[in-house]
Each structure stands twice: as structure tokens, then as C-alpha cells.
Amino acid sequence: MYSSFEMHQRKRQADLIAGNRAWYRKNLKQNRLLISRLSTGIANSILLHLQPAQVKASSGTVNPALVWRAARLNDEKIFQRRENENAGDISVDILLDASHSQFRRAHQISSQAYIISEALIRCRVPCRVMSFCSMSGFTVLRLFSDYSLTGDSSSIFDYYTEGCNRDGLAVRAAGSLMKEAPYEHKMLIILSDVKPLDAAAKIRRDERDVGITYDGIRALTDTAHEVRRLRAEGISVICVFTGDDIDLPSAKMVYGQDFVRIRDFSQFADTVGKLIIDQMKNYS
């Protein structure tokens, strides 16, 4: 038996999930157009900026060093052909801030994440989508879709908000998972209002330190540190800012110039696409 509080929470979650799907369907024509435009931009960037490579093939320019293989081993691949680097060498993780402060924007956030994910899958770029929040002092990561080129991203609409958010720890956890992936180029896209707050968590300097509350400038500094650390390790980190004007300085502090704010949803593909493409230029 569920308590009345648990029943209330489950109903709230179900209502929010239903609202996510309804909001996307209501704007279906526009959203499909945004997916198409974003995927076109990403595909063009992959063609332009990923280095071409010489590959063995059954047609193209004969490689004299391989001719013997045709007669001795019946190997047809004695030719060479220049191909752009496979998009499979790029992976993108999308991390959604699922704290309660995102509640009134949940429908838009789920649609934004879905659009990015679908555009990447169309370009055959492996994409993983997760959300994070803090409950009772624990940071919880929720997996919606793992790296896949054929999967259905609709589970993203099961996104709902609750609890607090320890952004620095979430970024560190996402980065740790990304390092285990076998891809050469890795990008982390965070959808957040950049308001880290976890009243149950403490920042401690050592085991004897009683710690201070994870909020305000301390939490922002911690998050910025984790973002810089991932970038230093070769992972691109960008932010789609979902918050209010008052928190814009926080977004700049944490992400520098690598964030965008969507003021007009019809411009979503162009705005986010430029940010992603700018990062891909570094992969040349």
C-alpha cells in the first residue's frame, strides 16, 4: 500500500509525463521541422570537420602493396578510398536537470532533449540521455536512452522533476560514465537553469570538516570546477540554459561562452545547432 504522499507524488509524475507528450504533439509540425533542420546542420558539420581517412575497399584506387592478396587470398579489398571519419567516433551525452525548480519548464525541456537526440540519431551519432536530481542527500541519475543508432527516444518524455540538484556531482558522474565509452570525441550537453542547491548535502574539505551547505556561490564554484575538469580531459561541455534572467551570470560563470538560451523555440535548431557545430570544429 502506498501512503497518501506517495500516491500524490505518483499522480504528479504521471500528469507531468502526460503533459510532456501532449506538449510535443501540440507542436508536432514545428518540432519535426526542428529535428530536420538540426540533423541537417550536424550532418554537414560532420562532413566538413571530421578528417578523411584512407580505407580498404573493393573499388577505388588500386593499392599496389595489396595486389598479391587478390591472387593468393581471394581478397577483393585491394583498393583504397578516402572517406570521412565515421560519425560513430563521436558520442553525445545529454544531461537534464530534473530538480523541482524546473517544474514549470518540464514540457519544453523534454521536447528540447528529444529533438536533439532524434537529430543526432538521424546523423548516426550515438546519443545517451540521462536526468539528475538529489533526494535525501543522494544524487540520482536516471537513464532514458543509451547509446543507440536505431533506438526510440520517446522515453525522454518520461522526464519529471523533483528534489534538489547537486550539479557538480552530476557532471562528475556523467563524465565518469562517458570515459568508459569507446568513442574518440565526446560531448556533454546539459539542459539546466544553473541553480545548484542541495540542502541535505555538505561541501567538506576533509573527513573531519563538518561541511557547509551546497548552495549559492559555493555550489556554482563546485559545478564550474567539474565542467573545467572534464574539458581539460578532452570532453566538450555545453549548456542549453533553461533559467531566468537573474541566473544568466551563473550560466556564464559555470559554462563561459559555451551556453545558449532559447528565447524563441522556433529558433531552437539554429541556436543549439551552432553551439554543437562549433564544438565539432575542434574535432578536425
C-alpha angles and dihedrals in degrees: 000000000000121000119241089256092053091048090050091050093049092050091048091051093047092049092049093049091049089049091052092056093043092051091052093047091048089059095034099132093049093044093052089050091051091052090051094048094045094048091049091052093048093046091051091049091052090053093047103041109030113090117250117238136201110247133182112251143167090243137030129063116358114246105213091204090062100044093096090062091066093060100033102035102020087238113163094191098088093122133085128222131181112235133173114253112277113262085229087080087071124069128183127201119197115203119193123202102229098180120132093257087072093058099107091047098044095108092054094043094053091049092048091051091047093050093051093046095048092047091052093048090052087056090048092245111146109241132188123191125201138161130210139204137153123246123181091343095310123112110225123202116199120199117217101168133359128213105304138145096199104032130117114251095197091104085077087078087068086075115126135166132241142138129009133307133238096190098182093056092045091052090048092049093048090049092050090054092046092054089061092058117099097229125116099215119043131187130186118201114192122195105201146139087223095234103130112190132154113165092187095053128081132204108225130186093202141348093279094051113102088210137220129259118277101242145095121015092348092059092044091050091050092050093047090051092054092047091051091047093055091047090051088055091055101262115130111227121194134166135218098206112220100174140095131279092262091064097049092098088055091053090051092048094052103035104023110205094338099094137082134200119215109221096160116035091207087066093051096106095048095044099044092036092058091051093050093044092050088057092048090056087068090060093067 
